[in-house]
């Protein structure tokens, strides 16, 4: 009788332990499922034109590599720290990043892939100058492309800024910045709509000039800010349409916007001497003191950033 009681007791105990084990496994499954959900919530899917499938980007990545100075400008405005960048030709107003605390990853056109790989970054951000090297970046870490669509400049710029807000949890800050920019744009458009002046945009480099019109790299002066183009048929090209100074005289702009590439990349030269020659002095722009020299760092190196956009708008407003 005593043996039977012991047997029944052991059987009951085994049943209880089995039930507990099953419960623990169920809890483990539930916990694992919750963990998977949490992990999924810690990434966002980013679609861009260089990838045939969405890129899974970690939220609030710790080691961020940036190869686009416009994005560096935006992240700096948002208070987001980066780990590495190409420190050659960093814009002067972002010179704090030319410091050994930030990994030096080559130049905009010649990335140091060995150094990038050694960093083991969580996210790499590239732009137009590195587009053809996308696959090389993507082999190292999640890589996103944030080039500006010049035909839809303001929408493209906003998309990139909002994307940075989503990745780094700065949505409210981005929203406030974009609202301020919208107000500035609207204020200028109200002025340009009542001004009958034609504008021409040129890039000056080593004594040569190229022209840019609507839907071009610098076309936001026409497309977004409302200046009438002196020539609506300028060839759309990254490097602009090669022109002679006689072309400027022929188009006779009322406002001439000049982007000094040499000054932007630190060649030390100034475009003013080559631009304000005897031919250009015949134009309305020169006669009316409307040759506007734009900051090449904003326009040529870091266009499309939250700060650079505000400064670019201010510079164009000077023509009014």
N, C-alpha and C positions, 0 to 999 in steps of 0.2 A: 504493500500500500504506500509505504514511504517512497519506494523507487518510482511509483506511478506519479506521485505528487511532484517529485523532482523533475521527472520527464515533462510533465505538463508545464511546470514553471519555466523550464529551459525553452520549450516550444513557444510559449507566450512571449518570452524575452526576445527570441529570434524574430518573431513577427513584428514586435515593436521596433527593433533595430532595423529591419528591412524597410519598414514604413518610413523611419527617419531618414534612411539612406536615400529612398526615392524622393523624399521631400527636399533633401539637400541637393540632389541632382536637378530637381525642378527649379530650385532657387538659383543654382549655378547657371542653368539655361536662361532663366529670366534675367539674371545679372549680366550674363554675356550678351544677351539681346539688347539690354539697356546700354551697355558699353559700346556696342556696335552703332546704336543710334546716336550716342554722344559723339563718337568718332566721326560719323557722317556729318553731324551738325558742325564740326570743327573745320570743314572744308567748304569751298564754294566752287562751282563749275564755271569756268570762264571760256567763252568761245571767242576765237579771233581768227583772222583770215589766213594765218600761216599754219594752222593746225586743222586736220580733217576731223578731229573729235575734241570735245571739251577738255580743258586742262583742269585737273583737280588741284586747287590752290589752298594751302592751309590758311586758316584765319589767324591773323596776328603772327605771321612768321617772324622768327627771331633773326635769322641771318638772311638779309635781303641784299641782293646785288642789283645795282641800277646802272643801265647803259643808256639812259635817256635823261638829259639834263632838265627837260621840261617836267618829267616825273620827279626828279630829285628836288626841283623847285617846289612842286606840290607837296611832297612828303615833308620837306622842311617847314612849309607853312602849317602843316598839320601836326608838327611835333613828333613825327615818326623817325626813328633812328634807322640808318642803313649801315651795312657792314663793309661793303666794298663798292668801288666804282672806278672808271677810268679817270685818273687824276690829271691827265694831260689836258690842257685847255679848259679846265673848270672855270666857268664864268666868275668874274671878280666878285660879284655879290654873293656867290656861294663858296668863296675861297676858304671858309672854315673846313670844307671837306678835303682840301689839299693838305692833309695832315696824316701822319703815320698811324693814327688810331684807326684810320680807314684803309683797308687793303687796296693797294694800287693794282688795278687789273688791266693795265695796258692803255690803249687809246680807243676812241669811239669806233675807228675803222679797223683796228688791229688788237682785238681782245687777247689777253694773256690766259689762254684756256687752262694751262697747267696751274696757274695761281687760283683760278676760279674753282677748278676741281678740288684743289687742296683745301679750300674753305668749307666745302660741303654745304653750300647754301640751301636754304629752305625755299627760296623763290628768286628767280631772275627776271628782270624787266628790261626788255629791249625795244628799239624803235627802228625807224627807216634805215638808218645807217648800218644796222646789223642784220637786216632782214634776211639776207642771203646766207647768213650763218646760223639761222634758227635751229636747225637740226643738231648742230654742234653744242649749242647751249642746252637744248632739250634733253640731250643724253646725260647731262650733269644733274639737272634739277628741274622742277616744274618751271616752265618759261612762258611768259605772256608777252604779246606784241601790242604796243600802245601807240602805233603811228597815227598821225592826224590825216583824216580824209579832207583834203583841201577843198573839194567841191561842196562839202558840208562841214565847214570848219567849226562853227560854234557847237553844233550837235556832237561832233566827234570829240571836241575838247571837253564838253560836259560829261560825255560817256566815260572818258578816261578818268576824270576827276572823281566821278561817282563810284567808279570801280575801285579806286584807291580807298575811298570812304568805306566801301563794303568790306574790303580785305582787312583793313586796319581798324574797323569799328569807329570810324570818324564820319558817319553819315550826316549828323547834324551840323558839324563844322563845315563840311563841303556844301551842304544846302545853303548855309548862311553866306559863304564866299560867293557861290554862283548867283545868289540873289543880288548881291552888291554889284557883281559884274554886269548882270542884266540891266540894272539901273543905269550904270555908266554907259553901256551901249545905247540904250534908249535915249539918253540925254544927248549923245553925239548925233544920233540919227535925226533927231528933231532939228538940229542945227544944219546938218548937211542937206536935209530935204529942202531947205529954203535958200541954199547957196548954189549959185550957178557957176561952179568952178570944176574944171577937169583936172584930174590928178594922174601922174605917172609915177610908177615905183621902179627904182633901179637898184641893182646890187653892184657895188664898186669893188673891184679886186685887182690889185697890181696894175692900175692905170686903165683897166678895161671895164666895160659896163655891160650888164645884161638887164633886160626889161621883164617885168612880171605884170600880168593883168588879172582879170576876174578868174576865180576858181583855181588860182595858182597858190604856190607856197606862201606868198605874202598877200594873197588876194582878199583877206579879211578886211583890208582897207576899203575895198569896193563892196564886197559881198555882205559884210557884217556892219561896217561903220558908215556905209552909204555914199562914199565919194564916187562921183562919175568918172569912168575911165577915159583917159585921153585917147586910148586905142583899145577897142573892144576885141581886136583880133590877134592879140599877142599870143604867140605859141606857148602852150602850157608845157613846161618842162621843169624838172627839179632844179636845173642850173639856169633856167630862164632863157630868153631869146637874145642871142648875141646882137648887139646894136652898135652903131657908130654914133658919135656925138651929133652928127647931122640929123639923125633920126629924132633926137630930142628937140632940135630946133624945128623940124618939120611938124612934129606933134604939138609943139608949143604949149606945154602944160601950164595951167595956172598955179598948180602946186606940184613940186617935185620932191618925192620922198626918196631919200638915199640911205641904203643900208651899207655900212662900211665893214666889209668882210675882213679886211686886213687888220683893222683895229680889234675885231672880235677874236681873232685867233692869235693875237699878240705879235703881229709882224712889225708893229711900231709905226707903220705908215698911216697917213691920213688921206681920206678920199677928197677932202675939200679942194686941194690944189688942182687935182686932175678934173674934178667935176666943174668947178667954176672957171672954165676957160672962156676964151673969146666967143666961141659959138654959143655956149649955154647962156652967156650973159645977154643974148638977144631974146631970151624967152620971157614970158610973163612972170614965170616963177621967180626968176632972178630979179627982175625989175621991181616986183612987189614984195621982195624979201620973203618969198615962200618956198625956199629950198630947205626942207626939214631933214636934218640928219638924225636918223633913228639909231638907237643903241643896238649895235650888232650882237651883243651878248644875249639880249632878250629875243631879238628877231631871228638871228642866225643859229645860235647855240641852244637856247632853252625855251623857244616858243611853245606854247601849250601848257605852261604851268600856271598855277593859281596866282602867284605873284607876278610872273612875267606878263601874263595877260592883262592884269590891271595896269602895269607900267606901260605896256604897248598901247593901250587905249589912251592913256594920258599923253603919250608922245604924239599920237595922231591928232588929238584934240588941240595940240599947240598950233596946228595949221589953221584953226578956226579963230 
